[in-house]
Amino acid sequence: MNTAEMTAKIADGQGFISALDQSGGSTPKALKGYGVDESEYSGEEEMFAKIHEMRCRIVTSPSFNGDKIVGAILFEKTMNGSTDDGTPIPTQLINRGVVPFLKVDAGMHDAENGAQLMKDMPRLDEMCARAKELGVFGTKMRSVIHEANEVGIAANVRQQMDFGLRILDNGLMPILEPEASLASESRAEAEKMLLANALEQLDRLGDDQQVMFKLTIPSEPNLYKPLVDHPKVLRVVALSGGYSREEAVRELAKNTGMIASFSRALLEELRAQMDDQQFDSSLAEAIDEIYTASVAG
């Protein structure tokens, strides 16, 4: 797929984006859920080797292809890695009709004004250049909103667009992810503030520019429809945000035009101890459920 074909696949493709971008802080939890205890590895290098094995098993499984999955978000180490036969991971995805993205954020600051902003990304241009070399289409970066605080939300969404414009200048498609926390007691009001700020920030884009948004499934169905329909938004995708797969697919199906970009909800039934047939069968079941919810609207 070339860039135009990838753009079309993301804009109009039937399916969802898988999130395979667990980084250092979330990797032990992801491995534990996969059935790999911390006693089975020692140090960061062995930990990342274990998570790479898991991701390779996923992206080489027969059910993981472009029929129902339009894209996949990768951690940097995964992007730079390869499958057992030496195929670079982005190439493996592209060969299967799946558009690759790269997680580029470097973590978040502590909460201020009810929101966690992203830390600076001194390697952003370098990461974007490497991603382009490997055929990656876009990026993703996450920040979090904890309260319906106008100052914090405005700063959060503005920062996302600041970095988004830099990523566009590097020739990649940015996914902006200002996550509204499911644990927030003022989540419904925060989501409305988030929408207003997102629409305002879109005015900063040129006529020929687009971004994507990755957002918590809203408490009010179709709240984000104005973003879904906006000409400067390529696609709006949903994070599972702590929902179980059953909960996530039920809530997502209520939202027209919003597709999934799930991590935990996609992987929650997979185990290292499964044989290949069991593994692919479990993965296929998850893919089918998430696909159905993504195309329901």
RODO-2510 file (C-alpha; in nm, 4 decimals, decimal comma):
residues 297
     n   res          X          Y          Z
     1     m     0,0000     0,0000     0,0000
     2     n     0,1196     0,3490    -0,0820
     3     t     0,0232     0,6583     0,1201
     4     a    -0,2893     0,7263    -0,0868
     5     e    -0,4054     0,3664    -0,0454
     6     m    -0,3398     0,3808     0,3297
     7     t    -0,5331     0,7074     0,3583
     8     a    -0,8283     0,5517     0,1795
     9     k    -0,8108     0,2381     0,3954
    10     i    -0,8213     0,4408     0,7170
    11     a    -1,0864     0,6844     0,5900
    12     d    -1,3290     0,4330     0,4443
    13     g    -1,2152     0,0856     0,5481
    14     q    -1,4574    -0,1404     0,7302
    15     g    -1,2928    -0,2556     1,0526
    16     f    -1,0902    -0,1240     1,3435
    17     i    -0,7388    -0,0257     1,4528
    18     s    -0,5629    -0,2628     1,6904
    19     a    -0,3467    -0,1071     1,9631
    20     l    -0,0250    -0,3050     2,0160
    21     d     0,1681    -0,0180     2,1722
    22     q     0,2100    -0,1031     2,5397
    23     s     0,5292     0,0703     2,6524
    24     g     0,7633     0,0231     2,9500
    25     g     0,5222     0,1160     3,2279
    26     s     0,2301    -0,0937     3,1034
    27     t     0,4279    -0,3895     2,9693
    28     p     0,4473    -0,5978     3,2924
    29     k     0,0692    -0,5729     3,3325
    30     a     0,0152    -0,6678     2,9683
    31     l     0,2473    -0,9677     3,0045
    32     k     0,0770    -1,0803     3,3232
    33     g    -0,2594    -1,0688     3,1486
    34     y    -0,1050    -1,2784     2,8727
    35     g     0,0026    -1,5398     3,1269
    36     v     0,3707    -1,4436     3,1556
    37     d     0,4706    -1,3816     3,5167
    38     e     0,7456    -1,1364     3,6146
    39     s     0,9501    -1,4334     3,7387
    40     e     0,9840    -1,5493     3,3769
    41     y     1,2042    -1,2577     3,2739
    42     s     1,4759    -1,0446     3,4283
    43     g     1,5340    -0,6815     3,3384
    44     e     1,3944    -0,4564     3,0705
    45     e     1,5611    -0,6290     2,7764
    46     e     1,4078    -0,9691     2,8562
    47     m     1,0729    -0,8038     2,9316
    48     f     1,0611    -0,6389     2,5913
    49     a     1,1687    -0,9644     2,4270
    50     k     0,8669    -1,1350     2,5854
    51     i     0,6231    -0,8664     2,4734
    52     h     0,7769    -0,8757     2,1249
    53     e     0,7131    -1,2507     2,1094
    54     m     0,3485    -1,1843     2,1979
    55     r     0,3097    -0,9141     1,9339
    56     c     0,4784    -1,1248     1,6663
    57     r     0,2438    -1,4117     1,7468
    58     i    -0,0519    -1,1761     1,7066
    59     v     0,0497    -1,0121     1,3774
    60     t     0,1472    -1,3448     1,2168
    61     s    -0,1746    -1,5221     1,3185
    62     p    -0,4006    -1,6068     1,0220
    63     s    -0,6919    -1,4034     1,1592
    64     f    -0,4849    -1,0849     1,1921
    65     n    -0,5265    -0,9294     0,8479
    66     g    -0,6795    -0,6383     0,6624
    67     d    -1,0196    -0,7999     0,6177
    68     k    -1,1410    -0,6689     0,9545
    69     i    -0,8404    -0,4727     1,0874
    70     v    -0,7611    -0,1476     0,9068
    71     g    -0,4622    -0,0424     1,1173
    72     a    -0,2285    -0,1263     1,4050
    73     i    -0,0472     0,1034     1,6503
    74     l     0,3049    -0,0057     1,7401
    75     f     0,5516     0,0693     2,0180
    76     e     0,8869     0,1946     1,8837
    77     k     1,0739    -0,1260     1,9694
    78     t     0,8054    -0,3258     1,7906
    79     m     0,8266    -0,1010     1,4839
    80     n     1,2028    -0,1564     1,4691
    81     g     1,1692    -0,5312     1,5219
    82     s     1,0902    -0,8156     1,2869
    83     t     0,9042    -1,1446     1,2756
    84     d     1,0836    -1,4790     1,3062
    85     d     1,1477    -1,4888     0,9301
    86     g     1,3157    -1,1471     0,9381
    87     t     1,0270    -0,9449     0,7959
    88     p     1,0106    -0,5961     0,9518
    89     i     0,6910    -0,5626     1,1556
    90     p     0,5557    -0,2654     0,9521
    91     t     0,6153    -0,4626     0,6313
    92     q     0,4373    -0,7648     0,7815
    93     l     0,1358    -0,5447     0,8534
    94     i     0,1340    -0,3747     0,5141
    95     n     0,1606    -0,7107     0,3365
    96     r    -0,1553    -0,8146     0,5206
    97     g    -0,3416    -0,4965     0,4334
    98     v    -0,3042    -0,3390     0,7784
    99     v    -0,1902     0,0250     0,8039
   100     p     0,0906     0,0788     1,0603
   101     f     0,1042     0,3636     1,3153
   102     l     0,3705     0,4486     1,5759
   103     k     0,3212     0,5558     1,9381
   104     v     0,5448     0,8618     1,9789
   105     d     0,4670     1,0140     2,3201
   106     a     0,7216     0,9953     2,6009
   107     g     0,4759     0,9714     2,8891
   108     m     0,2890     1,2367     3,0852
   109     h     0,3423     1,4946     3,3562
   110     d     0,1535     1,4786     3,6857
   111     a    -0,1999     1,6177     3,6760
   112     e    -0,2459     1,9946     3,6777
   113     n    -0,5837     2,1666     3,6432
   114     g    -0,7445     1,8245     3,6207
   115     a    -0,5388     1,7062     3,3227
   116     q    -0,2125     1,5305     3,2456
   117     l    -0,0187     1,6832     2,9611
   118     m     0,2464     1,5011     2,7637
   119     k     0,6145     1,5362     2,8368
   120     d     0,8309     1,6934     2,5695
   121     m     0,9360     1,4710     2,2795
   122     p     1,2958     1,5617     2,1924
   123     r     1,3200     1,2620     1,9570
   124     l     0,9944     1,3283     1,7718
   125     d     1,1488     1,4298     1,4379
   126     e     1,3936     1,1388     1,4558
   127     m     1,1142     0,8914     1,5306
   128     c     0,9005     1,0272     1,2480
   129     a     1,1889     0,9982     1,0017
   130     r     1,2514     0,6360     1,1021
   131     a     0,8800     0,5574     1,0809
   132     k     0,8634     0,6945     0,7269
   133     e     1,1642     0,4820     0,6264
   134     l     0,9742     0,1729     0,7394
   135     g     0,6514     0,2660     0,5592
   136     v     0,4576     0,3721     0,8695
   137     f     0,1545     0,5892     0,7912
   138     g     0,0919     0,7793     1,1129
   139     t     0,1517     0,8328     1,4830
   140     k    -0,0375     0,8258     1,8129
   141     m     0,0179     1,0168     2,1371
   142     r    -0,1804     1,0059     2,4613
   143     s    -0,2675     1,2547     2,7335
   144     v    -0,5425     1,2278     2,9967
   145     i    -0,8282     1,4438     3,1221
   146     h    -0,9402     1,3712     3,4791
   147     e    -1,1799     1,6567     3,5526
   148     a    -1,4148     1,8973     3,3772
   149     n    -1,1667     2,1820     3,4150
   150     e    -1,1754     2,4230     3,1210
   151     v    -0,8166     2,5418     3,1710
   152     g    -0,6745     2,1900     3,1879
   153     i    -0,8796     2,0579     2,8972
   154     a    -0,7945     2,3537     2,6739
   155     a    -0,4226     2,3096     2,7471
   156     n    -0,4468     1,9340     2,6879
   157     v    -0,6161     1,9566     2,3485
   158     r    -0,4015     2,2518     2,2374
   159     q    -0,0839     2,0561     2,3174
   160     q    -0,2128     1,7586     2,1185
   161     m    -0,2624     1,9818     1,8143
   162     d     0,0765     2,1511     1,8661
   163     f     0,2480     1,8146     1,8295
   164     g     0,0013     1,7080     1,5609
   165     l     0,1088     1,9967     1,3385
   166     r     0,4743     1,8975     1,3833
   167     i     0,3912     1,5406     1,2870
   168     l     0,2057     1,6595     0,9770
   169     d     0,5156     1,8598     0,8827
   170     n     0,7064     1,5297     0,9015
   171     g     0,4681     1,3754     0,6488
   172     l     0,2769     1,1456     0,8852
   173     m    -0,0859     1,1296     0,9965
   174     p    -0,1247     1,2140     1,3694
   175     i    -0,3773     1,0431     1,5947
   176     l    -0,4539     1,2882     1,8762
   177     e    -0,5542     1,1047     2,1963
   178     p    -0,6788     1,3332     2,4750
   179     e    -0,8335     1,0529     2,6830
   180     a    -1,1236     1,1404     2,9124
   181     s    -1,0800     0,9099     3,2108
   182     l    -1,3625     0,6658     3,2787
   183     a    -1,2963     0,7216     3,6494
   184     s    -1,3744     1,0936     3,6295
   185     e    -1,6771     1,1987     3,8340
   186     s    -1,7296     1,4873     3,5887
   187     r    -1,6651     1,2841     3,2751
   188     a    -1,9825     1,3810     3,0853
   189     e    -1,9130     1,7528     3,1252
   190     a    -1,5417     1,7013     3,0506
   191     e    -1,6298     1,5277     2,7242
   192     k    -1,8415     1,8236     2,6126
   193     m    -1,5527     2,0608     2,6897
   194     l    -1,3183     1,8278     2,5037
   195     l    -1,5406     1,8328     2,1961
   196     a    -1,5638     2,2131     2,1938
   197     n    -1,1871     2,2488     2,2247
   198     a    -1,1194     1,9855     1,9593
   199     l    -1,3447     2,1652     1,7100
   200     e    -1,1692     2,4927     1,7865
   201     q    -0,8228     2,3418     1,7394
   202     l    -0,9189     2,2012     1,3983
   203     d    -0,9272     2,5608     1,2714
   204     r    -0,5463     2,5591     1,2972
   205     l    -0,5191     2,3054     1,0158
   206     g    -0,4668     2,4035     0,6553
   207     d    -0,7346     2,3295     0,3971
   208     d    -0,5452     2,0223     0,2775
   209     q    -0,4588     1,8879     0,6232
   210     q    -0,6358     1,6275     0,8365
   211     v    -0,5810     1,4622     1,1747
   212     m    -0,7382     1,1693     1,3546
   213     f    -0,8770     1,1501     1,7069
   214     k    -0,8640     0,8596     1,9520
   215     l    -1,1188     0,9208     2,2271
   216     t    -1,2874     0,7451     2,5160
   217     i    -1,6256     0,6066     2,4110
   218     p    -1,8503     0,8983     2,5160
   219     s    -2,1031     0,8733     2,7963
   220     e    -2,3544     1,0383     2,5606
   221     p    -2,3810     0,8335     2,2391
   222     n    -2,2788     1,0194     1,9226
   223     l    -2,1418     1,3163     2,1179
   224     y    -1,8386     1,3134     1,8884
   225     k    -2,0401     1,2963     1,5636
   226     p    -1,9336     1,6554     1,4765
   227     l    -1,5732     1,5293     1,4715
   228     v    -1,6676     1,2177     1,2737
   229     d    -1,8280     1,4400     1,0089
   230     h    -1,5638     1,7147     1,0087
   231     p    -1,3729     1,7485     0,6777
   232     k    -1,0423     1,7969     0,8618
   233     v    -1,0803     1,4685     1,0558
   234     l    -0,9761     1,1533     0,8710
   235     r    -1,1272     0,9156     1,1293
   236     v    -1,2397     0,9050     1,4914
   237     v    -1,1413     0,5905     1,6808
   238     a    -1,2282     0,4736     2,0313
   239     l    -1,0095     0,3471     2,3130
   240     s    -1,1440     0,0817     2,5471
   241     g    -1,0150     0,2761     2,8491
   242     g    -1,0643     0,0083     3,1118
   243     y    -1,3877    -0,1373     2,9771
   244     s    -1,4011    -0,5134     2,9318
   245     r    -1,4437    -0,6239     2,5713
   246     e    -1,8112    -0,6967     2,6320
   247     e    -1,8679    -0,3478     2,7726
   248     a    -1,6526    -0,1762     2,5108
   249     v    -1,8218    -0,3302     2,2083
   250     r    -2,1677    -0,2628     2,3559
   251     e    -2,0918     0,1060     2,4147
   252     l    -1,9046     0,1553     2,0863
   253     a    -2,1946     0,0179     1,8817
   254     k    -2,4061     0,3133     1,9995
   255     n    -2,1783     0,5598     1,8168
   256     t    -2,2213     0,6117     1,4425
   257     g    -1,8989     0,6365     1,2446
   258     m    -1,6667     0,5769     1,5404
   259     i    -1,4480     0,2651     1,5134
   260     a    -1,2476     0,0787     1,7752
   261     s    -0,8799     0,1130     1,8576
   262     f    -0,8660    -0,1352     2,1421
   263     s    -0,5713    -0,2854     2,3260
   264     r    -0,6848    -0,4553     2,6463
   265     a    -1,0254    -0,5440     2,5011
   266     l    -0,8580    -0,7077     2,2008
   267     l    -0,5991    -0,9082     2,3936
   268     e    -0,7779    -0,9976     2,7179
   269     e    -0,8465    -1,3638     2,6309
   270     l    -0,5078    -1,4443     2,4734
   271     r    -0,2610    -1,6577     2,6711
   272     a     0,0975    -1,7615     2,6076
   273     q     0,0087    -2,1192     2,7034
   274     m    -0,2400    -2,1613     2,4148
   275     d    -0,1402    -2,3712     2,1166
   276     d    -0,1479    -2,1944     1,7788
   277     q    -0,4988    -2,3100     1,6929
   278     q    -0,6415    -2,2012     2,0287
   279     f    -0,4561    -1,8709     2,0050
   280     d    -0,5849    -1,7845     1,6594
   281     s    -0,9375    -1,8995     1,7453
   282     s    -0,9453    -1,6726     2,0514
   283     l    -0,7971    -1,3820     1,8563
   284     a    -1,0459    -1,4326     1,5712
   285     e    -1,3357    -1,4243     1,8171
   286     a    -1,2143    -1,0937     1,9615
   287     i    -1,1587    -0,9498     1,6133
   288     d    -1,5095    -1,0492     1,5054
   289     e    -1,6731    -0,8883     1,8089
   290     i    -1,4779    -0,5628     1,7797
   291     y    -1,5281    -0,5499     1,4029
   292     t    -1,9043    -0,5927     1,4410
   293     a    -1,9232    -0,3061     1,6915
   294     s    -1,7046    -0,0859     1,4700
   295     v    -1,9230    -0,1240     1,1623
   296     a    -2,2539    -0,1163     1,3506
   297     g    -2,2961     0,2555     1,2865
***
